[in-house]
Amino acid sequence: MRAISFSLAKIRARKKLITWGSIVFVLALILGGYFLATREEAPIINLAGLLTALKSKVQEKPKEIAKETPPEIEITIPESPKVYEEEAQKGDGITHLARRALKKYLKEKGMNLTPEQKIYAEDYIQNKTGNHWLKIGERITFSKELIEEAVQKSQKLTPEQLENLSQYAQLVPEINY
């Protein structure tokens, strides 16, 4: 019978290899899952199949094809929902970005709100978006639906609520856009 001996150094090296291999494997799984979850799929157009069908049709009846008008191909691209994207500048918070997005929306729609309604709407948007520190250059998108919802709710405020918001509207000089 032959004796098998393992050196302590080999055992430690194998443990390190297994540990690092496990860490790399877990990180690869996490990154792979992240990229799978965040990828955007574009509509798939089977051009190869379309070309093959046209080629076979041309080979079958070249004279008839020349007389016919080519078939119309309709490609529909799904309309992406309207969003307002704002980039954080020095000193900006989510409310500042919401204010700029609301300003663009109101200008596009030709609408005007009172300063109190604007304060309410931008605060509503901020509360629905989140509350975290922004880095300079960080981009936040606000959906058209969220801004519309905020505007609708701001238009339904009672006189008492508007009076309460007036104290805050006075603190924001750039609200009169």
C-alpha positions as CSV (number, residue, x, y, z in Angstrom):
1,M,0.0,0.0,0.0
2,R,1.2,3.5,-0.9
3,A,0.9,6.3,1.6
4,I,-0.6,9.5,0.4
5,S,0.7,12.7,1.8
6,F,-0.5,16.2,1.4
7,S,1.5,19.2,2.3
8,L,-0.1,21.9,4.3
9,A,0.9,24.5,1.6
10,K,-1.0,22.5,-1.1
11,I,-4.1,22.3,1.1
12,R,-4.1,26.0,1.7
13,A,-3.6,26.8,-2.0
14,R,-6.5,24.6,-2.9
15,K,-8.7,26.3,-0.3
16,K,-7.8,29.7,-1.6
17,L,-8.5,28.5,-5.2
18,I,-11.9,27.1,-4.2
19,T,-12.7,30.3,-2.2
20,W,-11.7,32.7,-5.0
21,G,-13.4,30.5,-7.6
22,S,-16.6,30.5,-5.6
23,I,-16.5,34.3,-5.3
24,V,-15.9,34.8,-9.0
25,F,-18.7,32.4,-9.8
26,V,-21.2,34.2,-7.5
27,L,-20.2,37.6,-8.9
28,A,-20.6,36.3,-12.5
29,L,-24.1,35.0,-11.6
30,I,-25.1,38.4,-10.1
31,L,-23.8,40.4,-13.0
32,G,-25.4,38.0,-15.5
33,G,-28.7,38.3,-13.8
34,Y,-28.4,42.1,-13.7
35,F,-27.7,42.4,-17.4
36,L,-30.4,40.0,-18.3
37,A,-32.9,41.9,-16.2
38,T,-32.0,45.3,-17.6
39,R,-31.5,44.6,-21.2
40,E,-34.0,46.1,-23.6
41,E,-35.2,43.9,-26.5
42,A,-35.7,45.6,-29.8
43,P,-38.3,44.3,-32.2
44,I,-36.9,41.4,-34.3
45,I,-37.3,41.7,-38.0
46,N,-36.5,38.5,-39.9
47,L,-34.7,40.0,-42.9
48,A,-33.1,36.8,-43.9
49,G,-36.4,35.1,-44.3
50,L,-37.9,38.0,-46.1
51,L,-35.0,38.1,-48.6
52,T,-35.2,34.3,-49.1
53,A,-38.9,34.5,-49.9
54,L,-38.4,37.4,-52.3
55,K,-35.5,35.6,-54.0
56,S,-37.5,32.4,-54.5
57,K,-40.4,34.4,-55.9
58,V,-38.1,36.2,-58.4
59,Q,-36.6,32.9,-59.5
60,E,-40.1,31.4,-60.1
61,K,-41.7,34.2,-62.1
62,P,-39.2,36.9,-63.1
63,K,-41.5,38.4,-65.8
64,E,-44.5,38.6,-63.6
65,I,-42.5,40.2,-60.8
66,A,-41.2,42.9,-63.1
67,K,-44.8,43.9,-63.9
68,E,-46.0,43.8,-60.3
69,T,-45.4,46.5,-57.8
70,P,-43.3,45.4,-54.9
71,P,-45.2,44.4,-51.7
72,E,-45.4,47.0,-49.0
73,I,-43.6,46.1,-45.8
74,E,-45.1,47.6,-42.7
75,I,-42.7,47.8,-39.8
76,T,-44.2,49.1,-36.6
77,I,-42.0,50.3,-33.8
78,P,-43.7,50.5,-30.5
79,E,-44.0,54.0,-29.2
80,S,-42.0,54.5,-26.1
81,P,-43.7,56.3,-23.3
82,K,-43.0,60.0,-23.0
83,V,-40.5,60.8,-20.3
84,Y,-38.8,63.9,-19.0
85,E,-35.1,63.3,-18.2
86,E,-33.2,65.7,-16.0
87,E,-29.6,65.8,-15.1
88,A,-28.5,66.8,-11.6
89,Q,-26.4,69.9,-11.2
90,K,-24.4,71.0,-8.2
91,G,-26.8,71.4,-5.2
92,D,-29.8,69.8,-6.9
93,G,-32.1,67.3,-5.3
94,I,-34.9,65.3,-6.7
95,T,-37.3,68.2,-6.1
96,H,-35.2,70.5,-8.3
97,L,-35.2,68.0,-11.1
98,A,-39.0,67.5,-10.7
99,R,-39.4,71.3,-10.9
100,R,-37.5,71.4,-14.2
101,A,-39.5,68.4,-15.6
102,L,-42.8,70.0,-14.5
103,K,-41.8,73.3,-16.1
104,K,-41.1,71.5,-19.5
105,Y,-44.4,69.7,-19.3
106,L,-46.4,72.8,-18.6
107,K,-44.7,74.7,-21.4
108,E,-45.4,71.8,-23.8
109,K,-49.1,71.7,-22.8
110,G,-49.5,75.5,-22.7
111,M,-50.7,75.2,-19.2
112,N,-50.2,77.4,-16.2
113,L,-50.6,76.6,-12.5
114,T,-50.5,78.8,-9.5
115,P,-47.2,78.8,-7.5
116,E,-49.0,76.8,-4.8
117,Q,-50.1,74.2,-7.3
118,K,-46.6,74.0,-8.7
119,I,-45.2,73.4,-5.2
120,Y,-47.7,70.7,-4.6
121,A,-47.0,69.0,-8.0
122,E,-43.2,69.0,-7.7
123,D,-43.4,67.7,-4.2
124,Y,-45.9,65.0,-5.3
125,I,-43.5,64.0,-8.1
126,Q,-40.5,63.9,-5.7
127,N,-42.4,61.7,-3.2
128,K,-43.3,59.2,-5.9
129,T,-39.8,59.2,-7.3
130,G,-37.8,58.7,-4.1
131,N,-35.6,60.5,-1.7
132,H,-31.9,59.9,-2.1
133,W,-28.8,62.1,-2.6
134,L,-27.9,62.8,-6.2
135,K,-24.5,62.9,-7.7
136,I,-23.6,65.6,-10.2
137,G,-24.5,64.4,-13.6
138,E,-26.9,61.7,-12.4
139,R,-30.0,61.5,-14.6
140,I,-33.5,61.0,-13.3
141,T,-36.5,60.3,-15.6
142,F,-40.0,61.3,-14.8
143,S,-42.9,59.7,-16.8
144,K,-45.5,61.9,-18.5
145,E,-48.1,59.9,-16.6
146,L,-46.6,60.8,-13.2
147,I,-46.4,64.5,-14.1
148,E,-50.0,64.5,-15.4
149,E,-51.2,62.8,-12.2
150,A,-49.4,65.5,-10.1
151,V,-50.9,68.3,-12.1
152,Q,-54.4,66.8,-11.9
153,K,-54.1,66.4,-8.1
154,S,-52.7,70.0,-7.7
155,Q,-55.8,71.3,-9.6
156,K,-58.1,69.7,-7.0
157,L,-56.6,71.4,-4.0
158,T,-59.0,73.1,-1.6
159,P,-58.6,76.8,-0.8
160,E,-57.3,75.9,2.6
161,Q,-54.6,73.7,1.2
162,L,-53.6,76.4,-1.3
163,E,-53.4,78.9,1.5
164,N,-51.2,76.5,3.5
165,L,-48.9,76.0,0.5
166,S,-48.5,79.7,-0.1
167,Q,-46.0,80.0,2.7
168,Y,-43.8,77.5,0.9
169,A,-44.3,79.1,-2.6
170,Q,-42.9,82.4,-1.2
171,L,-39.6,80.6,-0.3
172,V,-39.0,79.5,-3.9
173,P,-38.5,82.5,-6.1
174,E,-37.9,80.5,-9.3
175,I,-41.4,78.9,-9.0
176,N,-42.9,81.8,-11.1
177,Y,-42.3,80.3,-14.5
